[in-house]
């Protein structure tokens, strides 16, 4: 399985968020996300208007926070997600959040 690596400089913001996936890929989430950087990161779902989706729903969660060194087997976004984004925390003043995840085989 190939891995994708995305880098967000710190401090982060929604305006500086990096797109992980769109459309159907965003709806299903990402496999084995890990933070291999030096700052905490957040993965979140956006709706059709580009707004953060608050609160989970069904099996989804509003956002996923990964501290440096953290990983989980899967991130499932909330219902209504059309775009997945990630960014470094705004309170981390220097360094990088580096998100690594399994590259979908499409």
N, C-alpha and C positions, 0 to 999 in steps of 0.2 A: 504494500500500500504506500503510495506517495503521500508526502506531507506538504502542506502549504504553510508559508510563514509570512505574516504581515507585521509591520512595525508602525507604532504610533509614538511620536515624540511627546514628552511631557513638559508642561501640563497639557492635558487634553480637554476637549469640549465636544459637544454634539456637532458643532459647526466643523470641527476637524475630524469627525468620525470617518473611519475607513469602511467601505462597503465590503461585506463578506460574501453575501449572496442576495439574489433577487428572485422574484417569482416563486415557482414551485420549490426550488432549492431552499429559499428563505423559509418557506412554510414548514419544512421538515427539520431544519436545524443543522447542526454540525456534529461530527463524530470526533471524539477524543480531543476536545479543545484543551490546550495547555498554555500557561503563561511562563515563557522562558526568559522574560525580561526582568528589569530591576524595579518596576513600579506596578501597582495594582491596575487591572484592566476591567472593563465592563463590556459584555456583549448584550445587545438589546435588539428588540424588534420594533420596526417602524410601520405605521399604517399607510394607507394610500396617500395621505396628506403630508407624510414625512414626520409625523409626530410620534414620540415614544408611546408605546402601548403600556399603560400602567396596569399593575395587577396581573396575576396569572389568569388562567382560564383553562378548563379541561386539564390536560396533563402538562400544559406549558407553564413557563415561569416568566415573569416580567423582564427580568434581566439576570445575567449571571455575572458574579464578581469572582475574579480569580486573582489571588495574591501571587507574587513571584514564587514559582515552584509548584503552584497548584495545578491540578488537572481533574477532569471528570470524564466519564465514559461517553456522555452525550449531552447536548444542550437542545432542549425542545422549546421553541419560542411560543408566546401566547397566540391564541386564535386571532386571525386578522392580520398577521405579519406578512408584509409584502417585500420587506427589505431587512436584512440583518446587518448590523454595524457593530464596530467595536472602537473603543477609545481608551486612552490612558486616563486615570483619575485626574480631576482638576486640582487636587491638593498635593499632587506629587510634582515637585518643582523642577526636577532634573532627572535625566535617565530616559528609559524607553520601556514601553509595554510591548512585548513581542508575543503575538498570538500565533500558535502553531496548531494545526488541525489536519485531519485526514482529508486528502483531496478526493472529491467525488469522482467515481469512474463513470462518466457520462459519455 
